[in-house]
Amino acid sequence: MPRPLPFLFAALALVSFPAAAEREAAPEGARAYIMWPKDGAVIDGGKFWVRMGLQNMGVAPAGIRRERTGHHHLLIDTDLTNPDEPIPSDKQHLHFGGGQTEARLELPPGRHTLLMVLGDADHVPHNPPVTSPKITITVR
């Protein structure tokens, strides 16, 4: 004979689901910045190097857990929408999980914004998020 539905609901109430992971703390004075290009730069041809910097923290590849470290993510024409979630990986959210501090990009002509965000071993921003100032460049 099948068990009544109240039993099913009671059983589900006893199941424990893992809590959301607590974000790693950013050390005081941590700062991310884009060394190149500079805010307001005009780039001819669309291909250029982005150089990313970090102060009071170190760089470690994705998947490596070390205190006071993370890896770079470059957000193109978008903002950090939810610092409690891993940074997505797509054309607007570039991951540098190998610990890279520079990358060659190609963007179409027009105005673009760039924002660098440091992520922990699991691509989650630190608490508080360590981000660069957002810059605007023009590709022609």
C-alpha positions in Angstrom: 0.0 0.0 0.0 1.5 3.4 -1.0 2.5 5.8 1.8 0.4 8.9 2.2 1.7 12.2 0.9 2.3 13.7 4.3 5.0 11.1 4.9 6.8 12.2 1.7 6.7 15.9 2.8 7.9 15.0 6.2 10.8 13.0 4.7 11.8 15.9 2.5 11.8 18.2 5.5 14.5 16.0 7.0 16.8 16.2 4.0 19.6 18.7 4.5 20.8 20.7 1.6 24.3 22.2 1.6 24.4 25.9 2.5 25.8 28.3 0.1 29.5 28.6 0.4 30.8 31.5 2.3 32.7 34.0 0.1 36.4 34.3 0.8 37.4 37.5 2.6 39.4 40.1 0.7 42.3 41.5 2.7 42.2 45.2 3.6 43.7 47.3 0.9 43.2 44.8 -1.8 42.9 46.5 -5.2 42.6 45.4 -8.8 43.3 47.6 -11.8 43.7 47.5 -15.5 47.2 48.8 -16.4 46.5 48.8 -20.2 44.5 50.1 -21.9 43.9 53.3 -20.1 40.4 54.7 -19.6 39.4 56.7 -22.7 42.0 54.9 -25.0 41.3 54.7 -28.7 42.4 51.5 -30.2 43.0 51.1 -33.9 42.2 47.8 -35.5 40.4 46.1 -32.6 43.3 43.8 -31.5 45.1 44.9 -28.3 46.7 43.6 -25.1 44.9 44.0 -21.7 47.3 44.0 -18.8 45.7 43.4 -15.3 47.2 44.3 -12.0 46.6 43.5 -8.4 47.7 45.0 -5.1 47.8 43.4 -1.6 46.8 40.0 -3.0 48.4 37.3 -5.2 47.4 35.4 -8.3 46.8 31.7 -8.2 45.2 29.5 -10.9 41.6 28.5 -10.7 41.0 25.5 -8.4 44.0 26.4 -6.2 43.0 27.6 -2.7 45.5 29.9 -1.1 44.7 32.7 1.3 44.8 36.2 -0.2 44.8 34.9 -3.8 42.5 34.7 -6.8 42.5 34.9 -10.5 41.4 37.5 -13.0 38.1 37.8 -14.9 37.5 40.5 -17.5 33.9 41.7 -17.9 33.3 43.3 -21.3 30.3 45.6 -21.7 28.7 44.2 -18.6 28.7 44.5 -14.8 29.2 42.1 -11.9 25.6 41.2 -11.3 25.7 38.8 -8.4 28.9 38.6 -6.3 27.6 35.6 -4.4 27.6 33.4 -7.5 30.5 32.1 -9.7 31.3 34.5 -12.5 29.8 33.1 -15.8 32.1 32.1 -18.6 31.0 33.5 -22.0 32.0 36.3 -24.5 31.3 39.0 -21.9 32.9 37.2 -19.0 36.5 36.1 -19.8 38.2 33.8 -17.3 42.0 33.7 -16.8 42.1 30.6 -14.7 45.7 29.8 -15.5 46.8 32.8 -13.5 47.3 35.0 -16.6 47.8 38.7 -15.9 47.6 39.8 -19.6 45.7 38.7 -22.6 45.3 39.6 -26.3 41.8 40.7 -27.1 39.9 41.5 -30.3 36.8 43.7 -30.1 34.5 45.0 -32.8 34.5 48.8 -33.6 32.6 50.9 -31.1 32.7 51.9 -27.4 33.3 49.2 -24.9 33.6 48.9 -21.1 36.1 46.7 -19.3 35.9 45.7 -15.7 38.4 43.3 -14.0 37.1 41.2 -11.2 39.2 38.9 -9.0 37.6 35.4 -8.4 38.5 32.7 -5.9 39.4 29.1 -6.7 35.8 28.6 -7.7 35.4 31.9 -9.7 33.4 33.5 -6.9 34.2 37.2 -6.2 35.8 37.9 -2.8 34.0 39.6 0.1 34.0 42.5 -0.6 34.6 42.1 -4.4 38.0 43.1 -5.6 37.4 44.9 -8.8 39.1 47.5 -11.0 37.5 50.8 -11.8 35.4 50.3 -15.0 37.1 51.8 -18.0 35.7 52.8 -21.4 37.7 52.3 -24.6 36.9 53.0 -28.2 37.8 50.6 -31.0 38.0 52.0 -34.5 
